[in-house]
Structure formats: structure tokens, C-alpha cells
Amino acid sequence: MTTMYDPPHPGESIRDSLEATGWTVTECARRLGIPRGDLSRLLNGRADISPAMAMALERIGWSNAEFWMRRQASYNLAQERLRQSAA
């Protein structure tokens, strides 16, 4: 039997990193080279980390792209398990 768990959206980790740097959302988006709205959606759990976003995070030194892609895949899989167990 698989243990169900509900991990946080990866955007929460990015929000923590953002707060640790003291950057605003606008400043972080500029450094990542993405629109501010895209980053805001990610931080609020309304968007997934795309491969391009994972590469941007790697570029600014926030781990590597594979780490972020694994985090997103783990989150998505956990959410699907929760959906299917509720059905």
C-alpha cells in the first residue's frame, strides 16, 4: 500500500528562497528573465515549473534544473494519487 502525502507546491520553496535573498517578485522575475505574472502564478501554486523555468532557476544558482523538475514531478504525482484515492 502506498502512503498518501500532500507535499507543498515547489513554488513555496522558491518563495522561501526569494524571501531569503530579499528580492521582490519583480526583481526575481527580472533576474530569471520571465514575466512577473508567470513568477507570481508559480509562487502561488497556480503554475508548474516548466523546463525553461527550471533552467532559469539553475542559472541564478538555485539548485539545478533536474532538482526542480523532480520536485514538480513528485508534486504532480502526489496530487494525482490524492485525486484518485478520493474518487
PDB file with one MODEL, atoms N, CA, C and O in Angstrom:
MODEL        1
ATOM      1  N   MET A   1       0.841  -1.178   0.000  1.00  0.00           N
ATOM      2  CA  MET A   1       0.000   0.000   0.000  1.00  0.00           C
ATOM      3  C   MET A   1       0.888   1.245   0.000  1.00  0.00           C
ATOM      4  O   MET A   1       1.886   1.303   0.719  1.00  0.00           O
ATOM      5  N   THR A   2       0.525   2.221  -0.796  1.00  0.00           N
ATOM      6  CA  THR A   2       1.274   3.454  -0.901  1.00  0.00           C
ATOM      7  C   THR A   2       0.801   4.440   0.153  1.00  0.00           C
ATOM      8  O   THR A   2      -0.401   4.627   0.341  1.00  0.00           O
ATOM      9  N   THR A   3       1.733   5.062   0.834  1.00  0.00           N
ATOM     10  CA  THR A   3       1.398   6.084   1.810  1.00  0.00           C
ATOM     11  C   THR A   3       1.043   7.364   1.067  1.00  0.00           C
ATOM     12  O   THR A   3       1.799   7.818   0.209  1.00  0.00           O
ATOM     13  N   MET A   4      -0.100   7.943   1.394  1.00  0.00           N
ATOM     14  CA  MET A   4      -0.508   9.191   0.760  1.00  0.00           C
ATOM     15  C   MET A   4       0.129  10.364   1.509  1.00  0.00           C
ATOM     16  O   MET A   4       0.157  10.395   2.739  1.00  0.00           O
ATOM     17  N   TYR A   5       0.616  11.285   0.768  1.00  0.00           N
ATOM     18  CA  TYR A   5       1.122  12.503   1.367  1.00  0.00           C
ATOM     19  C   TYR A   5       0.821  13.651   0.437  1.00  0.00           C
ATOM     20  O   TYR A   5       0.576  13.461  -0.755  1.00  0.00           O
ATOM     21  N   ASP A   6       0.841  14.836   0.991  1.00  0.00           N
ATOM     22  CA  ASP A   6       0.494  16.032   0.243  1.00  0.00           C
ATOM     23  C   ASP A   6       1.654  17.021   0.356  1.00  0.00           C
ATOM     24  O   ASP A   6       1.626  17.917   1.199  1.00  0.00           O
ATOM     25  N   PRO A   7       2.680  16.859  -0.498  1.00  0.00           N
ATOM     26  CA  PRO A   7       3.829  17.755  -0.409  1.00  0.00           C
ATOM     27  C   PRO A   7       3.451  19.175  -0.831  1.00  0.00           C
ATOM     28  O   PRO A   7       2.479  19.368  -1.561  1.00  0.00           O
ATOM     29  N   PRO A   8       4.204  20.149  -0.381  1.00  0.00           N
ATOM     30  CA  PRO A   8       3.927  21.520  -0.807  1.00  0.00           C
ATOM     31  C   PRO A   8       4.272  21.710  -2.280  1.00  0.00           C
ATOM     32  O   PRO A   8       5.126  21.013  -2.828  1.00  0.00           O
ATOM     33  N   HIS A   9       3.605  22.653  -2.901  1.00  0.00           N
ATOM     34  CA  HIS A   9       3.912  23.011  -4.283  1.00  0.00           C
ATOM     35  C   HIS A   9       5.350  23.541  -4.325  1.00  0.00           C
ATOM     36  O   HIS A   9       5.762  24.248  -3.405  1.00  0.00           O
ATOM     37  N   PRO A  10       6.117  23.218  -5.361  1.00  0.00           N
ATOM     38  CA  PRO A  10       7.502  23.695  -5.443  1.00  0.00           C
ATOM     39  C   PRO A  10       7.624  25.217  -5.382  1.00  0.00           C
ATOM     40  O   PRO A  10       8.666  25.741  -4.990  1.00  0.00           O
ATOM     41  N   GLY A  11       6.575  25.917  -5.764  1.00  0.00           N
ATOM     42  CA  GLY A  11       6.607  27.379  -5.674  1.00  0.00           C
ATOM     43  C   GLY A  11       6.843  27.881  -4.268  1.00  0.00           C
ATOM     44  O   GLY A  11       7.386  28.970  -4.079  1.00  0.00           O
ATOM     45  N   GLU A  12       6.438  27.096  -3.274  1.00  0.00           N
ATOM     46  CA  GLU A  12       6.682  27.502  -1.882  1.00  0.00           C
ATOM     47  C   GLU A  12       8.175  27.546  -1.577  1.00  0.00           C
ATOM     48  O   GLU A  12       8.633  28.435  -0.859  1.00  0.00           O
ATOM     49  N   SER A  13       8.935  26.602  -2.111  1.00  0.00           N
ATOM     50  CA  SER A  13      10.393  26.609  -1.912  1.00  0.00           C
ATOM     51  C   SER A  13      11.017  27.817  -2.594  1.00  0.00           C
ATOM     52  O   SER A  13      11.941  28.441  -2.072  1.00  0.00           O
ATOM     53  N   ILE A  14      10.498  28.128  -3.758  1.00  0.00           N
ATOM     54  CA  ILE A  14      11.021  29.283  -4.485  1.00  0.00           C
ATOM     55  C   ILE A  14      10.681  30.560  -3.716  1.00  0.00           C
ATOM     56  O   ILE A  14      11.501  31.475  -3.636  1.00  0.00           O
ATOM     57  N   ARG A  15       9.481  30.622  -3.154  1.00  0.00           N
ATOM     58  CA  ARG A  15       9.100  31.786  -2.339  1.00  0.00           C
ATOM     59  C   ARG A  15      10.052  31.927  -1.143  1.00  0.00           C
ATOM     60  O   ARG A  15      10.471  33.037  -0.815  1.00  0.00           O
ATOM     61  N   ASP A  16      10.391  30.813  -0.494  1.00  0.00           N
ATOM     62  CA  ASP A  16      11.321  30.857   0.633  1.00  0.00           C
ATOM     63  C   ASP A  16      12.686  31.389   0.191  1.00  0.00           C
ATOM     64  O   ASP A  16      13.291  32.210   0.880  1.00  0.00           O
ATOM     65  N   SER A  17      13.162  30.919  -0.955  1.00  0.00           N
ATOM     66  CA  SER A  17      14.448  31.388  -1.476  1.00  0.00           C
ATOM     67  C   SER A  17      14.382  32.868  -1.814  1.00  0.00           C
ATOM     68  O   SER A  17      15.328  33.613  -1.559  1.00  0.00           O
ATOM     69  N   LEU A  18      13.280  33.286  -2.379  1.00  0.00           N
ATOM     70  CA  LEU A  18      13.074  34.690  -2.733  1.00  0.00           C
ATOM     71  C   LEU A  18      13.138  35.558  -1.477  1.00  0.00           C
ATOM     72  O   LEU A  18      13.806  36.592  -1.463  1.00  0.00           O
ATOM     73  N   GLU A  19      12.441  35.133  -0.429  1.00  0.00           N
ATOM     74  CA  GLU A  19      12.441  35.890   0.821  1.00  0.00           C
ATOM     75  C   GLU A  19      13.841  35.930   1.443  1.00  0.00           C
ATOM     76  O   GLU A  19      14.235  36.944   2.019  1.00  0.00           O
ATOM     77  N   ALA A  20      14.585  34.837   1.327  1.00  0.00           N
ATOM     78  CA  ALA A  20      15.937  34.786   1.893  1.00  0.00           C
ATOM     79  C   ALA A  20      16.883  35.770   1.203  1.00  0.00           C
ATOM     80  O   ALA A  20      17.795  36.305   1.833  1.00  0.00           O
ATOM     81  N   THR A  21      16.666  36.003  -0.082  1.00  0.00           N
ATOM     82  CA  THR A  21      17.525  36.936  -0.818  1.00  0.00           C
ATOM     83  C   THR A  21      17.144  38.386  -0.560  1.00  0.00           C
ATOM     84  O   THR A  21      17.966  39.290  -0.710  1.00  0.00           O
ATOM     85  N   GLY A  22      15.895  38.600  -0.171  1.00  0.00           N
ATOM     86  CA  GLY A  22      15.403  39.964  -0.010  1.00  0.00           C
ATOM     87  C   GLY A  22      14.924  40.579  -1.308  1.00  0.00           C
ATOM     88  O   GLY A  22      14.610  41.768  -1.361  1.00  0.00           O
ATOM     89  N   TRP A  23      14.868  39.760  -2.367  1.00  0.00           N
ATOM     90  CA  TRP A  23      14.396  40.273  -3.648  1.00  0.00           C
ATOM     91  C   TRP A  23      12.882  40.400  -3.642  1.00  0.00           C
ATOM     92  O   TRP A  23      12.180  39.644  -2.970  1.00  0.00           O
ATOM     93  N   THR A  24      12.400  41.358  -4.394  1.00  0.00           N
ATOM     94  CA  THR A  24      10.965  41.439  -4.643  1.00  0.00           C
ATOM     95  C   THR A  24      10.617  40.442  -5.745  1.00  0.00           C
ATOM     96  O   THR A  24      11.506  39.910  -6.411  1.00  0.00           O
ATOM     97  N   VAL A  25       9.341  40.193  -5.934  1.00  0.00           N
ATOM     98  CA  VAL A  25       8.902  39.320  -7.025  1.00  0.00           C
ATOM     99  C   VAL A  25       9.346  39.921  -8.360  1.00  0.00           C
ATOM    100  O   VAL A  25       9.787  39.199  -9.254  1.00  0.00           O
ATOM    101  N   THR A  26       9.230  41.223  -8.489  1.00  0.00           N
ATOM    102  CA  THR A  26       9.629  41.897  -9.731  1.00  0.00           C
ATOM    103  C   THR A  26      11.121  41.720  -9.994  1.00  0.00           C
ATOM    104  O   THR A  26      11.523  41.420 -11.118  1.00  0.00           O
ATOM    105  N   GLU A  27      11.938  41.903  -8.967  1.00  0.00           N
ATOM    106  CA  GLU A  27      13.386  41.741  -9.115  1.00  0.00           C
ATOM    107  C   GLU A  27      13.740  40.301  -9.477  1.00  0.00           C
ATOM    108  O   GLU A  27      14.567  40.073 -10.360  1.00  0.00           O
ATOM    109  N   CYS A  28      13.131  39.341  -8.815  1.00  0.00           N
ATOM    110  CA  CYS A  28      13.413  37.938  -9.105  1.00  0.00           C
ATOM    111  C   CYS A  28      13.006  37.588 -10.532  1.00  0.00           C
ATOM    112  O   CYS A  28      13.747  36.908 -11.241  1.00  0.00           O
ATOM    113  N   ALA A  29      11.837  38.050 -10.953  1.00  0.00           N
ATOM    114  CA  ALA A  29      11.380  37.779 -12.324  1.00  0.00           C
ATOM    115  C   ALA A  29      12.364  38.357 -13.335  1.00  0.00           C
ATOM    116  O   ALA A  29      12.664  37.727 -14.350  1.00  0.00           O
ATOM    117  N   ARG A  30      12.859  39.546 -13.054  1.00  0.00           N
ATOM    118  CA  ARG A  30      13.839  40.170 -13.959  1.00  0.00           C
ATOM    119  C   ARG A  30      15.099  39.309 -14.031  1.00  0.00           C
ATOM    120  O   ARG A  30      15.621  39.065 -15.119  1.00  0.00           O
ATOM    121  N   ARG A  31      15.587  38.852 -12.889  1.00  0.00           N
ATOM    122  CA  ARG A  31      16.792  38.018 -12.863  1.00  0.00           C
ATOM    123  C   ARG A  31      16.572  36.682 -13.575  1.00  0.00           C
ATOM    124  O   ARG A  31      17.482  36.151 -14.213  1.00  0.00           O
ATOM    125  N   LEU A  32      15.358  36.148 -13.459  1.00  0.00           N
ATOM    126  CA  LEU A  32      15.036  34.885 -14.136  1.00  0.00           C
ATOM    127  C   LEU A  32      14.767  35.077 -15.623  1.00  0.00           C
ATOM    128  O   LEU A  32      14.816  34.121 -16.398  1.00  0.00           O
ATOM    129  N   GLY A  33      14.485  36.315 -16.019  1.00  0.00           N
ATOM    130  CA  GLY A  33      14.184  36.599 -17.426  1.00  0.00           C
ATOM    131  C   GLY A  33      12.788  36.163 -17.825  1.00  0.00           C
ATOM    132  O   GLY A  33      12.560  35.726 -18.953  1.00  0.00           O
ATOM    133  N   ILE A  34      11.846  36.286 -16.879  1.00  0.00           N
ATOM    134  CA  ILE A  34      10.463  35.876 -17.145  1.00  0.00           C
ATOM    135  C   ILE A  34       9.508  37.000 -16.743  1.00  0.00           C
ATOM    136  O   ILE A  34       9.880  37.880 -15.968  1.00  0.00           O
ATOM    137  N   PRO A  35       8.283  36.976 -17.264  1.00  0.00           N
ATOM    138  CA  PRO A  35       7.304  37.975 -16.837  1.00  0.00           C
ATOM    139  C   PRO A  35       6.967  37.810 -15.350  1.00  0.00           C
ATOM    140  O   PRO A  35       6.929  36.695 -14.831  1.00  0.00           O
ATOM    141  N   ARG A  36       6.727  38.926 -14.685  1.00  0.00           N
ATOM    142  CA  ARG A  36       6.411  38.918 -13.257  1.00  0.00           C
ATOM    143  C   ARG A  36       5.182  38.061 -12.971  1.00  0.00           C
ATOM    144  O   ARG A  36       5.150  37.340 -11.974  1.00  0.00           O
ATOM    145  N   GLY A  37       4.177  38.131 -13.831  1.00  0.00           N
ATOM    146  CA  GLY A  37       2.953  37.355 -13.643  1.00  0.00           C
ATOM    147  C   GLY A  37       3.212  35.854 -13.655  1.00  0.00           C
ATOM    148  O   GLY A  37       2.575  35.108 -12.912  1.00  0.00           O
ATOM    149  N   ASP A  38       4.145  35.407 -14.494  1.00  0.00           N
ATOM    150  CA  ASP A  38       4.487  33.980 -14.536  1.00  0.00           C
ATOM    151  C   ASP A  38       5.079  33.532 -13.211  1.00  0.00           C
ATOM    152  O   ASP A  38       4.738  32.467 -12.696  1.00  0.00           O
ATOM    153  N   LEU A  39       5.972  34.353 -12.660  1.00  0.00           N
ATOM    154  CA  LEU A  39       6.578  34.007 -11.377  1.00  0.00           C
ATOM    155  C   LEU A  39       5.528  34.042 -10.271  1.00  0.00           C
ATOM    156  O   LEU A  39       5.518  33.174  -9.398  1.00  0.00           O
ATOM    157  N   SER A  40       4.662  35.018 -10.301  1.00  0.00           N
ATOM    158  CA  SER A  40       3.617  35.122  -9.285  1.00  0.00           C
ATOM    159  C   SER A  40       2.722  33.887  -9.286  1.00  0.00           C
ATOM    160  O   SER A  40       2.394  33.356  -8.225  1.00  0.00           O
ATOM    161  N   ARG A  41       2.325  33.428 -10.474  1.00  0.00           N
ATOM    162  CA  ARG A  41       1.493  32.218 -10.568  1.00  0.00           C
ATOM    163  C   ARG A  41       2.220  31.007  -9.990  1.00  0.00           C
ATOM    164  O   ARG A  41       1.613  30.184  -9.305  1.00  0.00           O
ATOM    165  N   LEU A  42       3.503  30.900 -10.263  1.00  0.00           N
ATOM    166  CA  LEU A  42       4.296  29.791  -9.718  1.00  0.00           C
ATOM    167  C   LEU A  42       4.375  29.879  -8.191  1.00  0.00           C
ATOM    168  O   LEU A  42       4.172  28.882  -7.497  1.00  0.00           O
ATOM    169  N   LEU A  43       4.666  31.057  -7.678  1.00  0.00           N
ATOM    170  CA  LEU A  43       4.795  31.235  -6.234  1.00  0.00           C
ATOM    171  C   LEU A  43       3.502  30.927  -5.498  1.00  0.00           C
ATOM    172  O   LEU A  43       3.516  30.492  -4.347  1.00  0.00           O
ATOM    173  N   ASN A  44       2.382  31.159  -6.177  1.00  0.00           N
ATOM    174  CA  ASN A  44       1.075  30.928  -5.562  1.00  0.00           C
ATOM    175  C   ASN A  44       0.486  29.560  -5.895  1.00  0.00           C
ATOM    176  O   ASN A  44      -0.684  29.300  -5.613  1.00  0.00           O
ATOM    177  N   GLY A  45       1.303  28.677  -6.499  1.00  0.00           N
ATOM    178  CA  GLY A  45       0.862  27.312  -6.769  1.00  0.00           C
ATOM    179  C   GLY A  45      -0.136  27.180  -7.896  1.00  0.00           C
ATOM    180  O   GLY A  45      -0.820  26.161  -7.994  1.00  0.00           O
ATOM    181  N   ARG A  46      -0.237  28.188  -8.750  1.00  0.00           N
ATOM    182  CA  ARG A  46      -1.185  28.138  -9.861  1.00  0.00           C
ATOM    183  C   ARG A  46      -0.522  27.793 -11.188  1.00  0.00           C
ATOM    184  O   ARG A  46      -1.182  27.742 -12.226  1.00  0.00           O
ATOM    185  N   ALA A  47       0.794  27.556 -11.147  1.00  0.00           N
ATOM    186  CA  ALA A  47       1.526  27.165 -12.355  1.00  0.00           C
ATOM    187  C   ALA A  47       2.614  26.177 -11.948  1.00  0.00           C
ATOM    188  O   ALA A  47       3.121  26.214 -10.827  1.00  0.00           O
ATOM    189  N   ASP A  48       2.956  25.302 -12.872  1.00  0.00           N
ATOM    190  CA  ASP A  48       4.013  24.317 -12.659  1.00  0.00           C
ATOM    191  C   ASP A  48       5.361  24.885 -13.069  1.00  0.00           C
ATOM    192  O   ASP A  48       5.442  25.871 -13.801  1.00  0.00           O
ATOM    193  N   ILE A  49       6.414  24.248 -12.584  1.00  0.00           N
ATOM    194  CA  ILE A  49       7.762  24.579 -13.038  1.00  0.00           C
ATOM    195  C   ILE A  49       7.965  23.909 -14.388  1.00  0.00           C
ATOM    196  O   ILE A  49       7.906  22.685 -14.503  1.00  0.00           O
ATOM    197  N   SER A  50       8.199  24.706 -15.385  1.00  0.00           N
ATOM    198  CA  SER A  50       8.463  24.193 -16.728  1.00  0.00           C
ATOM    199  C   SER A  50       9.959  23.929 -16.858  1.00  0.00           C
ATOM    200  O   SER A  50      10.744  24.389 -16.029  1.00  0.00           O
ATOM    201  N   PRO A  51      10.360  23.190 -17.896  1.00  0.00           N
ATOM    202  CA  PRO A  51      11.796  23.014 -18.108  1.00  0.00           C
ATOM    203  C   PRO A  51      12.530  24.349 -18.259  1.00  0.00           C
ATOM    204  O   PRO A  51      13.647  24.499 -17.764  1.00  0.00           O
ATOM    205  N   ALA A  52      11.915  25.311 -18.931  1.00  0.00           N
ATOM    206  CA  ALA A  52      12.547  26.630 -19.093  1.00  0.00           C
ATOM    207  C   ALA A  52      12.704  27.318 -17.740  1.00  0.00           C
ATOM    208  O   ALA A  52      13.734  27.940 -17.479  1.00  0.00           O
ATOM    209  N   MET A  53      11.699  27.213 -16.885  1.00  0.00           N
ATOM    210  CA  MET A  53      11.783  27.816 -15.554  1.00  0.00           C
ATOM    211  C   MET A  53      12.859  27.110 -14.731  1.00  0.00           C
ATOM    212  O   MET A  53      13.618  27.759 -14.011  1.00  0.00           O
ATOM    213  N   ALA A  54      12.922  25.790 -14.836  1.00  0.00           N
ATOM    214  CA  ALA A  54      13.945  25.030 -14.107  1.00  0.00           C
ATOM    215  C   ALA A  54      15.347  25.489 -14.529  1.00  0.00           C
ATOM    216  O   ALA A  54      16.240  25.627 -13.692  1.00  0.00           O
ATOM    217  N   MET A  55      15.527  25.720 -15.815  1.00  0.00           N
ATOM    218  CA  MET A  55      16.825  26.200 -16.301  1.00  0.00           C
ATOM    219  C   MET A  55      17.122  27.608 -15.793  1.00  0.00           C
ATOM    220  O   MET A  55      18.264  27.920 -15.457  1.00  0.00           O
ATOM    221  N   ALA A  56      16.101  28.456 -15.737  1.00  0.00           N
ATOM    222  CA  ALA A  56      16.286  29.819 -15.228  1.00  0.00           C
ATOM    223  C   ALA A  56      16.681  29.785 -13.754  1.00  0.00           C
ATOM    224  O   ALA A  56      17.560  30.534 -13.328  1.00  0.00           O
ATOM    225  N   LEU A  57      16.032  28.915 -12.975  1.00  0.00           N
ATOM    226  CA  LEU A  57      16.378  28.783 -11.559  1.00  0.00           C
ATOM    227  C   LEU A  57      17.810  28.290 -11.400  1.00  0.00           C
ATOM    228  O   LEU A  57      18.538  28.748 -10.519  1.00  0.00           O
ATOM    229  N   GLU A  58      18.205  27.360 -12.249  1.00  0.00           N
ATOM    230  CA  GLU A  58      19.590  26.871 -12.223  1.00  0.00           C
ATOM    231  C   GLU A  58      20.557  28.002 -12.548  1.00  0.00           C
ATOM    232  O   GLU A  58      21.602  28.141 -11.912  1.00  0.00           O
ATOM    233  N   ARG A  59      20.202  28.802 -13.536  1.00  0.00           N
ATOM    234  CA  ARG A  59      21.070  29.888 -13.985  1.00  0.00           C
ATOM    235  C   ARG A  59      21.364  30.891 -12.868  1.00  0.00           C
ATOM    236  O   ARG A  59      22.458  31.453 -12.818  1.00  0.00           O
ATOM    237  N   ILE A  60      20.386  31.124 -11.962  1.00  0.00           N
ATOM    238  CA  ILE A  60      20.641  32.076 -10.871  1.00  0.00           C
ATOM    239  C   ILE A  60      21.207  31.384  -9.630  1.00  0.00           C
ATOM    240  O   ILE A  60      21.384  32.013  -8.587  1.00  0.00           O
ATOM    241  N   GLY A  61      21.489  30.085  -9.751  1.00  0.00           N
ATOM    242  CA  GLY A  61      22.161  29.377  -8.668  1.00  0.00           C
ATOM    243  C   GLY A  61      21.252  28.730  -7.644  1.00  0.00           C
ATOM    244  O   GLY A  61      21.710  28.362  -6.562  1.00  0.00           O
ATOM    245  N   TRP A  62      19.980  28.583  -7.958  1.00  0.00           N
ATOM    246  CA  TRP A  62      19.034  27.948  -7.033  1.00  0.00           C
ATOM    247  C   TRP A  62      18.889  26.486  -7.418  1.00  0.00           C
ATOM    248  O   TRP A  62      17.889  26.085  -8.013  1.00  0.00           O
ATOM    249  N   SER A  63      19.884  25.701  -7.077  1.00  0.00           N
ATOM    250  CA  SER A  63      19.967  24.270  -7.352  1.00  0.00           C
ATOM    251  C   SER A  63      20.126  24.046  -8.846  1.00  0.00           C
ATOM    252  O   SER A  63      20.549  24.943  -9.576  1.00  0.00           O
ATOM    253  N   ASN A  64      19.780  22.822  -9.304  1.00  0.00           N
ATOM    254  CA  ASN A  64      19.918  22.555 -10.727  1.00  0.00           C
ATOM    255  C   ASN A  64      18.556  22.215 -11.324  1.00  0.00           C
ATOM    256  O   ASN A  64      17.598  21.929 -10.606  1.00  0.00           O
ATOM    257  N   ALA A  65      18.494  22.251 -12.640  1.00  0.00           N
ATOM    258  CA  ALA A  65      17.218  22.061 -13.336  1.00  0.00           C
ATOM    259  C   ALA A  65      16.605  20.699 -13.032  1.00  0.00           C
ATOM    260  O   ALA A  65      15.386  20.586 -12.905  1.00  0.00           O
ATOM    261  N   GLU A  66      17.424  19.677 -12.914  1.00  0.00           N
ATOM    262  CA  GLU A  66      16.907  18.341 -12.629  1.00  0.00           C
ATOM    263  C   GLU A  66      16.217  18.296 -11.272  1.00  0.00           C
ATOM    264  O   GLU A  66      15.177  17.654 -11.118  1.00  0.00           O
ATOM    265  N   PHE A  67      16.792  18.972 -10.299  1.00  0.00           N
ATOM    266  CA  PHE A  67      16.182  19.040  -8.973  1.00  0.00           C
ATOM    267  C   PHE A  67      14.773  19.609  -9.062  1.00  0.00           C
ATOM    268  O   PHE A  67      13.836  19.043  -8.499  1.00  0.00           O
ATOM    269  N   TRP A  68      14.618  20.730  -9.768  1.00  0.00           N
ATOM    270  CA  TRP A  68      13.304  21.375  -9.873  1.00  0.00           C
ATOM    271  C   TRP A  68      12.313  20.534 -10.656  1.00  0.00           C
ATOM    272  O   TRP A  68      11.129  20.494 -10.320  1.00  0.00           O
ATOM    273  N   MET A  69      12.784  19.862 -11.697  1.00  0.00           N
ATOM    274  CA  MET A  69      11.882  19.013 -12.478  1.00  0.00           C
ATOM    275  C   MET A  69      11.421  17.816 -11.640  1.00  0.00           C
ATOM    276  O   MET A  69      10.261  17.411 -11.719  1.00  0.00           O
ATOM    277  N   ARG A  70      12.326  17.254 -10.843  1.00  0.00           N
ATOM    278  CA  ARG A  70      11.929  16.148  -9.959  1.00  0.00           C
ATOM    279  C   ARG A  70      10.936  16.621  -8.906  1.00  0.00           C
ATOM    280  O   ARG A  70       9.969  15.920  -8.607  1.00  0.00           O
ATOM    281  N   ARG A  71      11.164  17.796  -8.345  1.00  0.00           N
ATOM    282  CA  ARG A  71      10.225  18.337  -7.349  1.00  0.00           C
ATOM    283  C   ARG A  71       8.838  18.510  -7.951  1.00  0.00           C
ATOM    284  O   ARG A  71       7.836  18.165  -7.325  1.00  0.00           O
ATOM    285  N   GLN A  72       8.783  19.045  -9.168  1.00  0.00           N
ATOM    286  CA  GLN A  72       7.481  19.262  -9.804  1.00  0.00           C
ATOM    287  C   GLN A  72       6.816  17.930 -10.120  1.00  0.00           C
ATOM    288  O   GLN A  72       5.617  17.766  -9.894  1.00  0.00           O
ATOM    289  N   ALA A  73       7.583  16.980 -10.641  1.00  0.00           N
ATOM    290  CA  ALA A  73       7.011  15.669 -10.958  1.00  0.00           C
ATOM    291  C   ALA A  73       6.506  14.968  -9.701  1.00  0.00           C
ATOM    292  O   ALA A  73       5.439  14.354  -9.724  1.00  0.00           O
ATOM    293  N   SER A  74       7.253  15.052  -8.613  1.00  0.00           N
ATOM    294  CA  SER A  74       6.817  14.431  -7.349  1.00  0.00           C
ATOM    295  C   SER A  74       5.535  15.081  -6.846  1.00  0.00           C
ATOM    296  O   SER A  74       4.628  14.390  -6.382  1.00  0.00           O
ATOM    297  N   TYR A  75       5.460  16.381  -6.935  1.00  0.00           N
ATOM    298  CA  TYR A  75       4.252  17.096  -6.505  1.00  0.00           C
ATOM    299  C   TYR A  75       3.056  16.667  -7.364  1.00  0.00           C
ATOM    300  O   TYR A  75       1.988  16.350  -6.841  1.00  0.00           O
ATOM    301  N   ASN A  76       3.249  16.662  -8.681  1.00  0.00           N
ATOM    302  CA  ASN A  76       2.149  16.295  -9.584  1.00  0.00           C
ATOM    303  C   ASN A  76       1.676  14.868  -9.330  1.00  0.00           C
ATOM    304  O   ASN A  76       0.473  14.605  -9.325  1.00  0.00           O
ATOM    305  N   LEU A  77       2.603  13.954  -9.122  1.00  0.00           N
ATOM    306  CA  LEU A  77       2.242  12.565  -8.865  1.00  0.00           C
ATOM    307  C   LEU A  77       1.480  12.436  -7.547  1.00  0.00           C
ATOM    308  O   LEU A  77       0.489  11.710  -7.473  1.00  0.00           O
ATOM    309  N   ALA A  78       1.932  13.128  -6.518  1.00  0.00           N
ATOM    310  CA  ALA A  78       1.241  13.084  -5.218  1.00  0.00           C
ATOM    311  C   ALA A  78      -0.176  13.647  -5.343  1.00  0.00           C
ATOM    312  O   ALA A  78      -1.114  13.116  -4.747  1.00  0.00           O
ATOM    313  N   GLN A  79      -0.329  14.722  -6.119  1.00  0.00           N
ATOM    314  CA  GLN A  79      -1.670  15.295  -6.289  1.00  0.00           C
ATOM    315  C   GLN A  79      -2.584  14.331  -7.034  1.00  0.00           C
ATOM    316  O   GLN A  79      -3.765  14.215  -6.709  1.00  0.00           O
ATOM    317  N   GLU A  80      -2.045  13.646  -8.025  1.00  0.00           N
ATOM    318  CA  GLU A  80      -2.859  12.666  -8.767  1.00  0.00           C
ATOM    319  C   GLU A  80      -3.242  11.493  -7.873  1.00  0.00           C
ATOM    320  O   GLU A  80      -4.369  11.004  -7.946  1.00  0.00           O
ATOM    321  N   ARG A  81      -2.329  11.040  -7.041  1.00  0.00           N
ATOM    322  CA  ARG A  81      -2.658   9.955  -6.104  1.00  0.00           C
ATOM    323  C   ARG A  81      -3.782  10.379  -5.149  1.00  0.00           C
ATOM    324  O   ARG A  81      -4.688   9.599  -4.856  1.00  0.00           O
ATOM    325  N   LEU A  82      -3.709  11.608  -4.678  1.00  0.00           N
ATOM    326  CA  LEU A  82      -4.763  12.104  -3.798  1.00  0.00           C
ATOM    327  C   LEU A  82      -6.101  12.170  -4.523  1.00  0.00           C
ATOM    328  O   LEU A  82      -7.131  11.789  -3.967  1.00  0.00           O
ATOM    329  N   ARG A  83      -6.088  12.654  -5.768  1.00  0.00           N
ATOM    330  CA  ARG A  83      -7.331  12.721  -6.568  1.00  0.00           C
ATOM    331  C   ARG A  83      -7.932  11.336  -6.770  1.00  0.00           C
ATOM    332  O   ARG A  83      -9.137  11.137  -6.613  1.00  0.00           O
ATOM    333  N   GLN A  84      -7.068  10.379  -7.122  1.00  0.00           N
ATOM    334  CA  GLN A  84      -7.577   9.034  -7.394  1.00  0.00           C
ATOM    335  C   GLN A  84      -8.049   8.335  -6.127  1.00  0.00           C
ATOM    336  O   GLN A  84      -8.991   7.544  -6.175  1.00  0.00           O
ATOM    337  N   SER A  85      -7.414   8.610  -5.002  1.00  0.00           N
ATOM    338  CA  SER A  85      -7.854   7.969  -3.757  1.00  0.00           C
ATOM    339  C   SER A  85      -9.170   8.550  -3.270  1.00  0.00           C
ATOM    340  O   SER A  85      -9.906   7.894  -2.533  1.00  0.00           O
ATOM    341  N   ALA A  86      -9.474   9.786  -3.680  1.00  0.00           N
ATOM    342  CA  ALA A  86     -10.734  10.419  -3.276  1.00  0.00           C
ATOM    343  C   ALA A  86     -11.896   9.988  -4.153  1.00  0.00           C
ATOM    344  O   ALA A  86     -13.057  10.169  -3.784  1.00  0.00           O
ATOM    345  N   ALA A  87     -11.592   9.420  -5.310  1.00  0.00           N
ATOM    346  CA  ALA A  87     -12.645   9.033  -6.260  1.00  0.00           C
ATOM    347  C   ALA A  87     -13.309   7.721  -5.872  1.00  0.00           C
ATOM    348  O   ALA A  87     -14.214   7.257  -6.567  1.00  0.00           O
TER     349      ALA A  87
ENDMDL
END
